């Protein structure tokens, strides 16, 4: 069975976040935790998701929604790694 692009990306990110991987500094972790999508992007992603649920998404809109989902997943992975780094830093202190 072939892995999808999303599966491969997720696997790569999971390996990047393993506890034995080097932790980020507190400053870097806090900066990453402050990341968020712009309000306009959140609204557009919500609009596209609503169209997807209604079955009226065009192929181009599907690609845009996939892009929003991929970026959102990347930000969430980075935030999880930042939290792990802060937890590790707290245990080391």
C-alpha positions as CSV (number, residue, x, y, z in Angstrom):
1,X,0.0,0.0,0.0
2,X,1.4,3.4,-0.9
3,X,1.5,6.2,1.7
4,X,-0.2,9.5,0.8
5,X,1.8,12.7,0.7
6,X,0.0,13.7,3.9
7,X,1.0,10.4,5.6
8,X,4.7,10.9,4.6
9,X,4.7,14.5,5.8
10,X,3.2,13.4,9.1
11,X,5.7,10.6,9.6
12,X,8.6,13.0,8.9
13,X,7.2,15.5,11.4
14,X,6.6,12.9,14.0
15,X,10.3,11.8,13.8
16,X,11.3,15.4,14.1
17,X,9.4,15.7,17.3
18,X,10.7,12.5,19.1
19,X,11.9,13.1,22.6
20,X,15.5,12.0,21.7
21,X,15.6,14.8,19.1
22,X,17.3,18.0,20.2
23,X,15.0,20.3,22.1
24,X,14.4,23.9,21.2
25,X,15.5,26.8,23.5
26,X,12.8,28.3,25.8
27,X,12.9,31.4,23.6
28,X,12.3,29.5,20.4
29,X,9.6,27.4,22.0
30,X,7.7,30.4,23.2
31,X,8.0,32.1,19.8
32,X,6.6,29.0,18.1
33,X,3.7,28.8,20.5
34,X,2.8,32.4,19.5
35,X,2.4,31.3,15.8
36,X,-1.2,31.5,14.4
37,X,-2.8,31.8,11.1
38,X,-4.0,35.3,10.1
39,X,-7.7,35.9,10.7
40,X,-8.4,36.2,6.9
41,X,-6.8,32.7,6.4
42,X,-8.9,31.2,9.2
43,X,-12.0,32.7,7.7
44,X,-11.1,31.4,4.2
45,X,-10.3,27.9,5.5
46,X,-13.7,27.8,7.3
47,X,-15.4,28.9,4.1
48,X,-13.7,26.2,2.2
49,X,-14.4,23.6,4.8
50,X,-18.1,24.5,4.7
51,X,-18.1,24.2,0.9
52,X,-16.4,20.8,1.3
53,X,-19.1,19.6,3.7
54,X,-21.8,20.7,1.3
55,X,-20.1,19.0,-1.6
56,X,-19.7,22.2,-3.7
57,X,-15.9,22.5,-3.6
58,X,-14.2,23.0,-6.9
59,X,-10.9,21.1,-7.6
60,X,-9.0,24.4,-7.2
61,X,-10.7,25.1,-3.9
62,X,-9.9,21.5,-2.8
63,X,-6.2,22.2,-3.3
64,X,-6.5,25.5,-1.4
65,X,-8.2,23.7,1.5
66,X,-5.5,21.0,1.5
67,X,-2.9,23.7,1.7
68,X,-4.6,25.3,4.7
69,X,-4.8,21.9,6.4
70,X,-1.2,21.0,5.7
71,X,0.0,24.3,7.0
72,X,-2.2,24.0,10.1
73,X,-0.9,20.5,10.7
74,X,2.7,21.8,10.5
75,X,2.0,24.6,13.0
76,X,0.3,22.1,15.4
77,X,3.3,19.7,15.1
78,X,5.7,22.6,15.8
79,X,3.7,23.8,18.8
80,X,3.6,20.2,20.2
81,X,7.4,20.1,19.9
82,X,7.7,23.5,21.5
83,X,5.6,22.2,24.5
84,X,7.8,19.1,24.7
85,X,10.9,21.3,24.7
86,X,9.5,23.5,27.5
87,X,8.5,20.4,29.5
88,X,12.0,19.0,29.1
89,X,13.6,22.3,30.1
90,X,11.4,22.4,33.2
91,X,12.4,18.9,34.2
92,X,16.1,19.8,33.7
93,X,15.8,22.9,35.8
